[in-house]
């Protein structure tokens, strides 16, 4: 993320979400990624850096989901 303050806010927001909220956010980001790829193929995407940013947001969300999963496994 270009703006570190915005990136920090995103991380704080993601860390406060539960598994269902993270999954909803993940679905939303994957839809955005699909739309951006489609626009890129049609040569309508003006900011190609959005593809990389979306991919990184997806990875960050998946990391938080995995952390929650591991936390639940250790609590069993």
N, C-alpha and C positions, 0 to 999 in steps of 0.2 A: 504494500500500500504506500502510495506516495506520501500521504500525510500521516505521520506516525501517531498523531493525536487521534485521528479517525480510526486507525488500525487498533489502537489501544481500546477505544470505545467498542469496536466490533468484538474484540476478544473478551472484554468484560461482559458484553451482552450475551455472547455465546456461552460463556462459563456459567451464567445464571440460568440458562434454559435447562429444562429436563429433556429426557430422551425423545419424547413426543414432539416437543418444540424444535429440537435439533433436526429430527427427521423431516418435519414440515419445511424447515429452512433449507435442508438439503434438497428436497424435491423442488423447491422454488428456484434454487440456484442451478439445478440440472436443467430445468425448463428454460432458464435464461441462457444457459450455455448452448442448448439446442437451437434456440432462436438466433443467437449470435452466429453460430456455425452456418445456419441456413442463410442469414443475411450476408455472410462472407461469401458463400457460394454464388449468391446472386449479385455480388459486388455492390452491396448496399450498406455494408458495415463501414462506418467512417473511422472508428477508433478500434483498431485491431488489438490494442493492448488490453481491451476489455476481456478478450478470450483468456489471456494469461491470468488476469485478476480473478476472473470467475473460477478458473481451475484451482487457483490457490485458496479461494474461499471454500470451495468444495473439499479440498484436502484438509483445511483447518476444521471444518465441521465434522468430517469423518474422524479426525483425531480426537475431538471432544467426545464423540459417540463411543469411540474405542476406550477412552479413559473411563467413561461411565460404566461400560461393560466390564472392564477389569476391576473396577471398584465393587461392583455387584458380585463378581466371582470371589473376591477375597472376603466378602462379608458372609458368604455361605458357610 
